[in-house]
Amino acid sequence: MDEEKQVYSMLEKVYDPELDQPLTELGFIDHVVIKDNHVEVVIRLPTYWCSPNFAYIMAEDIRKYVSELEWVKTVQVHLLDHCASDEINHGASAGKSFSEVFGALSDGDLEELRKIFDIKAYYARQEKLIKYLLNRGMTKKEITSLSLQELNELPLPEEGKLLREKYLEKKKVLNHSSILAITTPEDKPLSEEEFSDYLQGAKLTRLSMEFNAHYCRGLLETRYNLPNAHEGGLVK
């Protein structure tokens, strides 16, 4: 794999925190420049006023993941056409925290915000997995009593394996320790009586995120005169 492909493979791990979709799929990566093992990642966002804290999370993650490549010496993030481009580009590339860069204008560092978005992503990924298991014939009782080991041992086709993998990623991020596979974001068990209302709430979270992603793509395509590559509707 050549160096540019390696960089893009790492960028696939960087997600928009609000939308829970990779920057590479959203079209937020403009291009990459590699020179003498120094990498510059140029990114663009849907509007000039996109939230600086969201942008900073993405910039931090770009630097983190691309820096994991053994041959990379430095990573520079270059955010185009944004109200806080200078602060974000200099701060994130230097490894500074959000509060160090924005000082009194910030509400502190971004860990609490990251947790909020991790919980939303957890709901969305969990709802997709539960819906998939229901469609395969599993009952509410079977799903709420399913152990992690049993979930991992389910013989699923590729689509199911991917949904399971993405869901388990967020369980790990949230530091879950329960032996149960399907729990609340706080790692509490679900009863059969709670199941339907809980699933409906998770579905609404997922639909909101997917709508926002669709909207952001449209804004990005309009702003940068890009071809419309995402014409599909939301999954209901």
N, C-alpha and C positions, 0 to 999 in steps of 0.2 A: 504494500500500500504506500503510495507516495505521500509526501508531507502534507499537502493540502487536503487529501482525503482523510488523513489521520486527524487533522484539526476539525474537519467537519464531523467526523465520527464522535469527537468529544462535544462539539456544539449541539449534537442531537440530544445530549443529556441536560442541556440548559432549557428550562421551561419558563414561560411567562407565568409568574406566580399567581396572577388573578385568573388566568384562563386554563392553566394546567395543560398547556400544549407546547411542544418544542419550538424554539425560535426558528429552527430550520423549516418547519412546516408552516409556520405563520407568515414566513417571508420577511422576518425581521433582520436576517443576516444579509447585508448588502454585498460585501465581498471580504476576502481575506488576503492579506499581504504577508509573505514570508521572505525574510532576508537574513542570511547568516544566523539561522536558528532563532531569530527574533520574530514574533508573530504580532501582527496588528489585525484585530477583528473590527470591521466597520459595520455598525448596526443602525437601523432606522426604525422609527416607531410611527404609529398611525397619525398622531397629531403633535403639534409643537408643544402642547401643554400636558402630555401624558405624565402621570404622577411621577415626580422625581424619585420617590422611595421605591416604587415598582421598578423603575429603570435601573436604580442602583443595585437592587437585588439581582437583576439579570446581568449587570456588568460584573458584579462580584463573582457570580457563578461562572461566567465566561472565563474570567481570569483563573478561577480555581480549577476548572476541568481542563482547560487547554494547558495549564502549567503542569498537569500530571504526565504529559508526554515527556519522556526522558530527554529528548534532544532539544526541547524548548528552553531557551535561556530567559527570555522575558515575554510578557504578554501585555500589549497595549490595547485598550478598548477605546474605540472612537465612535461616539454616538453623534449622528448627524442631526442637524436642524431641530434642536430641542432647546427649550428655554433655560435648561441647566446643563447644557452640553459641556461647557468648560469645567464646571465643578465635578461632574460625574466622570469625565474622561481623565482628568488629572488625579482625582481621589481614588477611584477604583483601580486604575492602572498602578498606582503607588501602594495599593493594599491598605488604604486608610478606611476607617469605618465611616458609616453615614453621618454619625454625630460629629466626628472629627471634621468632616468636610462642611457640613451645613450648620454646625454649632447651635445657636439659640433658635434657629429656624426649624430644627428637627425636634421630634418628640423622643429622642433617644435612638438607640440602635434598632436594628430591624428584626431581631429574633422573635418578638411577640407578633409582629406582622406576618413573618414567615409561618408561624404556628397557625395563625388564623387561616391562611391560605392552604396550609397542609391539611387542615380539618375539612375545608370545603372540597379539596381534591379527593380526600378520603371518602367523603360522602358520594361524590360523583363516580369514582372508580368502583366503590362498593355496590352502588345501585346497578351499574352495568353488569357486574359479576352476578349479583343476585338474580337479576332479570334473565341472564343467560342460564343459570341453574334451574330457574322455574320453567323456562322454555324447554329444558331437557327432561322435565318431568319430576323434579325434586319437589317435595312438599315444604310448607312453612316449618313444620316440626323437624324435618330432616335438615333444613338449612340452619335453623337456630341452634340445633344440637351438634352441628358438624364441627369436628375438631380440626385443628391446623394440620395434623398429620393426615387425616382423612381427605382434607381439601387437596393437599399436595399429592396424594396418591390417586386422586380421581383421574381416570383415563380420558383426557380431554383432547379434542382436535386443536389445531394451531390457534384458532380464534380464542378458544377457551383458555388455552395455556397463556396467551398474551394478557387476557383480562385478569387471570389469576396472578400473574407476575406483577402487573402494574398495581394491583390492589395490595399485594403483600409488600411491595416497596413502601407504600404509605404506612402500613402497619409498623414496619421497621422504623420509619422516620418518627412516628409517634410513640416509639418505645413500648409497644404493647407486649405483655408477657402472659396473657391468658392462653390457656390451651384451646379455647374456642376460636373458630375461624371468623365467625361473623359477630362482631361486637360493636358497640358505640365508639365514637372517637375517644371516649374516656376509658375504653377497654372494658365496658360493662356488658353483661350478657343481655340478649333480647329475648323476650317471651313471645309466644305465639300471638298473644293478645295485642302486643305492641307492634308486631311485625308490619302490618299493612300501613298504619299511620306513619311509622318510621320510614318505610320504603317510599311512601308518597313524598315525605319531606326531602329525602335524599334525591328523588327524581326532580323536584323543583330546583334544588341546588344545581344539579347537572344541567338542566335545561337553561337556567340562567347563565351558567358559564359558557355553554355552547352558543347561546344567542350573542353574548358579548364577544366571543371569538369570531363569529360570523360578521358582526358589526365592525370589529377592528380590522378584519381582512378587507372589508369594503372600503373603509377609510384609508387604509394603506394603499390599496390599488388606485384609488382616486387621487391621493396625494402625490404618488410617484408615477402615475400613468402606467400601471402594471396591467398585464393581461389578467382577466378574471379566471383564476384557476380553481376556485372553490365555489361552485354553483349549487352544490348539494344542500338540501334542507336539514333541519334538525331531526335527530332520531327521537321518536316519541315513545 
